Amino acid sequence: MTPISALPTARRRRLGAELRRLRERADLSATEAAALLGATQSRISNIEAGRYGVSGDRVRTLARNYNCSDRQLVDALAGMTGERKRGWWEEYRETLSPGLLDLAELEHHAVALRVSQVIHIPGLLQTADQARVIFGAAVPPLLPHEVEQRVSFRIRRQEVLHRDDPLPYTAIIHEAALRMQFGGARTTRSQLRHLLRMSEQDNVAVLVVPFGGPPFPSSGQGVDYFHGPVGQLDTVQIDTDHGSELIDAPARLERYRLVLDRMAEAALDPGESRDVIHRLVRDL
């Protein structure tokens, strides 16, 4: 079994991918890059695959060898190195899918997060009861202890919204998601009240896309857009029936930024959004 410490994290894989992009932009092979660094070709390949850690100084040397003059990008890449302490999510490495761990890691390191949901309340805003109902409907079915483990993991992820430097968080939620009575009226009422409380936090904005509003581009998939310290290090995570998918190709990032921008334009402002949620609570 591979030691946990040797498993590449989402952050290390992303750093390696960005270094590969810089190398390819410089029109250098891995062998040529290794020669400039005084290392082996396999060392370069392992760094780019996220299998080997790399120091900030080495990242700067690689960037210099690749003729990268974007100081902000180089500083951001160097800032992705050097973490020795395992994140809390690594405690779940043996029991949850890597995609879930990647999500927690991305949330932890993001500068800001913008999400959209059409059917479900976003995970960082769900109550434990709502999450329990949703996980209970998973395909294939989860055992009771597996459901509880996922619920506890989801609730622990929510700490990024309450820490000393809380994550700036914007949730664009279609009215359809607010009206889904997963777990019945009581669970839904509690969930909507929790959503109202969260929307009053300075770092949280809840925007409701109402029925009857203007059209907007969306496939109905949940989208999480993680803002990095520079735009080149943004990441998108989308939900699929076979798990989550991470996207970092520049053209696709631009597409999802535009999709979220258009959805936000179709949404009500925060005050009007709270009014909609209040009305739904009263109707339950």
Secondary structure, 3 states (H helix, E strand, C coil): CCCHHHCCCHHHHHHHHHHHHHHHHCCCCHHHHHHHHCCCHHHHHHHHCCCCCCCHHHHHHHHHHCCCCCHHHHHHHHCCCCCCCCCHHHHHCCCCCHHHHHHHHHHHHCCEEEEEECCCCCHHHCCHHHHHHHHHCCCCCCCHHHHHHHHHHHHHHHHHHCCCCCCCEEEEEEHHHHHCCCCHHHHHHHHHHHHHHHHCCCCEEEEEECCCCCCCCCCCCCEEEEECCCHHHCEEEEEECCEEEEECCHHHHHHHHHHHHHHHHHCCCHHHHHHHHHHHHHHC
